[in-house]
Amino acid sequence: MTDPGSARDAHAWDRSIRVWDLYFAVAWMATLAFVLAARHPGWPVRAVAAGLLVPLVPWYAAVGRALVQEDPPEERRTVRYLGVAIALFLPSAVLVGETRLMAFALVPQCFMTLRTRRALVAVTVINLVPVAGWALLWRPDGQDLFANAVFAGVTLVFSVVIGGWIIRIIEQSGERAELIAELDASRHEIARLSAAHGALAERERMAREIHDTLAQGFTSLLMLVQAVEAELDDDLPQARRHLALMDATARQNLAEARALVAGGAPADLDGASLPDALRRLAARHGAGVEVTGPVRPLPAGPEVVALRSCQEALTNARRHAGASAAVTIALTYADVALTVCVHDDGLGFDPAAVRAGYGLAGLRARAAEAGGTASVHSAPGEGTTVTVRLPVPAPAPAPAPAPVRSDTP
């Protein structure tokens, strides 16, 4: 498949070379017409001059046209092409002065294909040699010689000016092409980095989701298995209760896995309010829930973060707080914030200590992505409090009461 950019560049260049083809053809035909219509010299000499101009067309079409399009053109081929073209031009220009009009087609090619110094030499030859040869051959009077010499000087200056402009255009085109190439390379690199960053962000998100759902569920199952093993011989009713809890936990894990694959809301939030989801979660962990403030529907983002934060905090409490620790969840609805606080009165720990894994770091990252904050307050022997505060839309204002209409005069 052709790259759109390269196709566009090729099309633009095709249009440019067609312009040069048209320019060369017009200059050649005008020169031929002026030569054939000249009053001096006689017809045989003019016929010879015109005949020398004819090979310029196939020579340009076969060699020069390709050289003009090359960047940069091959120097040896360029010198050979211009050498033959000037060799055909000069005798004709010496025989018939009107042939010098062809210089307007040859001079631009010199600057387009040669280095500046060689181009200036070639342009000087094209402009001055025909006048000198014409003067030596035909011995014109002083007035004609002066007029032709002035004309040659003016055309030489004009050629140098136009040549400098052509060189600047070519240089600017080259610089622009380099800038476009660098821009394309930068754009591809940005796209690659963006894709890599997106993949990394998605990988981190999936890691947090798995840690906060499936990994915690499997941890609960392992702890319940250990409890059942210890109770099978001594406390069968309690073992049955733990088996029932294992069944519920496994079903919950399966629902979370399906929700994770489908990209939907967590299983606890499916069709339920956030307080109800927290109560179901707290029941599985033996915790209590307190709700403060008027409960209202919120966007899915803050509710998911609040639920996942509670899951992480409850799992950490079960692992580290101690078996006898009491855990409470406090959910507070405010006008522009939702706050969830998980507190246990267990063993506590030093929050400044470096801790591996996704736990608290993932909790803070999840809260930050939602525009909120997460803080952990704990100390050895003093329990742990995890607080997550999330921004939420303010509640809609209550409609103003309808005015009381009185019919009393």
KAHUUR-V800230 format. One record per residue. N is the residue number from 0. RES is the residue in three letters. PSI is psi in whole degrees, 0 to 359 (999 if undefined). OMEGA is omega in whole degrees, 0 to 359 (NA if undefined). Layout:
BEGIN
n/res/psi/omega
N/RES/PSI/OMEGA
N/RES/PSI/OMEGA
END
This chain:
BEGIN
n/res/psi/omega
0/MET/135/182
1/THR/135/177
2/ASP/133/182
3/PRO/322/181
4/GLY/314/180
5/SER/323/178
6/ALA/320/179
7/ARG/317/179
8/ASP/316/181
9/ALA/319/180
10/HIS/317/180
11/ALA/319/180
12/TRP/322/177
13/ASP/316/179
14/ARG/324/181
15/SER/315/182
16/ILE/331/176
17/ARG/324/177
18/VAL/317/178
19/TRP/322/177
20/ASP/314/180
21/LEU/319/180
22/TYR/314/179
23/PHE/317/182
24/ALA/317/181
25/VAL/314/180
26/ALA/318/181
27/TRP/314/181
28/MET/322/178
29/ALA/318/179
30/THR/315/180
31/LEU/319/180
32/ALA/317/180
33/PHE/321/180
34/VAL/313/182
35/LEU/333/182
36/ALA/1/183
37/ALA/150/179
38/ARG/333/183
39/HIS/139/0
40/PRO/202/183
41/GLY/173/184
42/TRP/317/180
43/PRO/320/180
44/VAL/319/179
45/ARG/326/178
46/ALA/321/177
47/VAL/316/180
48/ALA/317/178
49/ALA/321/179
50/GLY/326/178
51/LEU/335/180
52/LEU/336/184
53/VAL/316/182
54/PRO/346/180
55/LEU/328/183
56/VAL/305/178
57/PRO/330/178
58/TRP/318/176
59/TYR/316/182
60/ALA/324/184
61/ALA/324/188
62/VAL/308/188
63/GLY/321/182
64/ARG/319/179
65/ALA/323/180
66/LEU/322/180
67/VAL/329/183
68/GLN/345/182
69/GLU/150/181
70/ASP/100/352
71/PRO/159/179
72/PRO/155/179
73/GLU/126/189
74/GLU/318/183
75/ARG/316/179
76/ARG/324/180
77/THR/314/179
78/VAL/319/180
79/ARG/317/181
80/TYR/309/182
81/LEU/327/177
82/GLY/314/179
83/VAL/317/181
84/ALA/317/179
85/ILE/325/178
86/ALA/326/175
87/LEU/328/184
88/PHE/316/188
89/LEU/311/180
90/PRO/319/179
91/SER/320/180
92/ALA/329/177
93/VAL/320/182
94/LEU/315/184
95/VAL/119/184
96/GLY/331/181
97/GLU/343/179
98/THR/339/183
99/ARG/343/176
100/LEU/334/180
101/MET/344/178
102/ALA/331/180
103/PHE/340/176
104/ALA/329/184
105/LEU/323/184
106/VAL/311/179
107/PRO/324/180
108/GLN/327/178
109/CYS/314/181
110/PHE/333/181
111/MET/337/187
112/THR/341/183
113/LEU/160/170
114/ARG/161/191
115/THR/314/184
116/ARG/313/179
117/ARG/326/179
118/ALA/319/179
119/LEU/320/177
120/VAL/314/181
121/ALA/320/181
122/VAL/322/177
123/THR/317/178
124/VAL/315/183
125/ILE/325/184
126/ASN/324/188
127/LEU/321/183
128/VAL/317/179
129/PRO/322/180
130/VAL/317/179
131/ALA/316/179
132/GLY/318/179
133/TRP/318/180
134/ALA/319/180
135/LEU/326/183
136/LEU/315/189
137/TRP/353/178
138/ARG/62/182
139/PRO/168/177
140/ASP/171/185
141/GLY/323/182
142/GLN/314/178
143/ASP/320/180
144/LEU/318/179
145/PHE/315/181
146/ALA/316/181
147/ASN/324/178
148/ALA/317/177
149/VAL/316/179
150/PHE/319/179
151/ALA/319/178
152/GLY/317/180
153/VAL/315/180
154/THR/328/177
155/LEU/313/178
156/VAL/315/179
157/PHE/319/180
158/SER/318/180
159/VAL/318/180
160/VAL/311/179
161/ILE/322/179
162/GLY/318/177
163/GLY/321/178
164/TRP/318/179
165/ILE/317/180
166/ILE/318/179
167/ARG/319/179
168/ILE/316/180
169/ILE/316/179
170/GLU/316/179
171/GLN/323/177
172/SER/319/177
173/GLY/316/178
174/GLU/319/179
175/ARG/321/178
176/ALA/320/178
177/GLU/318/179
178/LEU/319/179
179/ILE/319/178
180/ALA/317/178
181/GLU/320/179
182/LEU/317/178
183/ASP/317/179
184/ALA/318/179
185/SER/320/180
186/ARG/318/177
187/HIS/321/179
188/GLU/319/178
189/ILE/318/178
190/ALA/319/179
191/ARG/315/180
192/LEU/322/179
193/SER/318/178
194/ALA/319/179
195/ALA/318/179
196/HIS/318/178
197/GLY/319/178
198/ALA/319/179
199/LEU/316/179
200/ALA/319/179
201/GLU/323/178
202/ARG/318/177
203/GLU/321/179
204/ARG/316/179
205/MET/322/179
206/ALA/318/178
207/ARG/318/180
208/GLU/316/180
209/ILE/319/179
210/HIS/318/185
211/ASP/347/183
212/THR/284/188
213/LEU/314/182
214/ALA/319/179
215/GLN/322/177
216/GLY/317/178
217/PHE/324/176
218/THR/317/178
219/SER/319/179
220/LEU/318/179
221/LEU/318/180
222/MET/321/178
223/LEU/322/177
224/VAL/316/178
225/GLN/322/179
226/ALA/318/180
227/VAL/319/179
228/GLU/322/181
229/ALA/338/186
230/GLU/349/185
231/LEU/323/184
232/ASP/331/189
233/ASP/329/186
234/ASP/80/184
235/LEU/319/178
236/PRO/319/179
237/GLN/324/177
238/ALA/320/178
239/ARG/320/178
240/ARG/319/178
241/HIS/325/175
242/LEU/320/177
243/ALA/322/178
244/LEU/324/175
245/MET/318/178
246/ASP/315/180
247/ALA/321/180
248/THR/319/179
249/ALA/318/178
250/ARG/321/178
251/GLN/318/178
252/ASN/319/179
253/LEU/318/178
254/ALA/320/178
255/GLU/320/179
256/ALA/318/178
257/ARG/318/178
258/ALA/323/180
259/LEU/317/179
260/VAL/319/182
261/ALA/345/181
262/GLY/19/181
263/GLY/192/180
264/ALA/158/176
265/PRO/153/184
266/ALA/322/181
267/ASP/331/181
268/LEU/354/183
269/ASP/105/179
270/GLY/16/182
271/ALA/159/176
272/SER/166/179
273/LEU/315/177
274/PRO/320/178
275/ASP/318/178
276/ALA/319/179
277/LEU/325/179
278/ARG/319/178
279/ARG/318/178
280/LEU/316/180
281/ALA/325/180
282/ALA/324/179
283/ARG/337/182
284/HIS/4/180
285/GLY/34/181
286/ALA/165/177
287/GLY/157/182
288/VAL/133/174
289/GLU/129/181
290/VAL/128/180
291/THR/140/179
292/GLY/162/180
293/PRO/122/179
294/VAL/134/180
295/ARG/156/177
296/PRO/139/181
297/LEU/163/174
298/PRO/155/184
299/ALA/326/184
300/GLY/301/180
301/PRO/323/181
302/GLU/319/178
303/VAL/316/180
304/VAL/317/179
305/ALA/316/180
306/LEU/313/181
307/ARG/324/179
308/SER/319/177
309/CYS/320/177
310/GLN/314/180
311/GLU/315/182
312/ALA/320/180
313/LEU/321/178
314/THR/317/178
315/ASN/322/179
316/ALA/318/180
317/ARG/323/183
318/ARG/319/195
319/HIS/341/187
320/ALA/333/184
321/GLY/150/186
322/ALA/330/184
323/SER/2/184
324/ALA/140/175
325/ALA/137/183
326/VAL/136/177
327/THR/147/176
328/ILE/125/177
329/ALA/120/180
330/LEU/123/185
331/THR/124/174
332/TYR/120/173
333/ALA/179/184
334/ASP/315/185
335/VAL/16/182
336/ALA/150/173
337/LEU/125/183
338/THR/131/175
339/VAL/133/184
340/CYS/125/179
341/VAL/120/184
342/HIS/137/171
343/ASP/152/180
344/ASP/37/185
345/GLY/213/189
346/LEU/330/182
347/GLY/176/179
348/PHE/178/179
349/ASP/108/182
350/PRO/338/181
351/ALA/344/180
352/ALA/145/180
353/VAL/128/183
354/ARG/133/181
355/ALA/167/175
356/GLY/185/184
357/TYR/353/190
358/GLY/264/185
359/LEU/324/178
360/ALA/317/177
361/GLY/324/178
362/LEU/315/179
363/ARG/320/180
364/ALA/319/180
365/ARG/317/179
366/ALA/319/180
367/ALA/322/179
368/GLU/330/178
369/ALA/6/180
370/GLY/13/182
371/GLY/193/181
372/THR/154/176
373/ALA/132/180
374/SER/150/180
375/VAL/123/177
376/HIS/121/182
377/SER/162/174
378/ALA/150/180
379/PRO/124/179
380/GLY/0/184
381/GLU/14/178
382/GLY/183/184
383/THR/139/175
384/THR/121/177
385/VAL/122/182
386/THR/127/178
387/VAL/124/180
388/ARG/126/186
389/LEU/137/176
390/PRO/139/179
391/VAL/158/178
392/PRO/144/178
393/ALA/149/179
394/PRO/148/179
395/ALA/138/180
396/PRO/145/179
397/ALA/142/180
398/PRO/144/180
399/ALA/142/180
400/PRO/145/179
401/ALA/140/180
402/PRO/142/179
403/VAL/124/182
404/ARG/130/181
405/SER/132/178
406/ASP/1/181
407/THR/129/180
408/PRO/999/NA
END
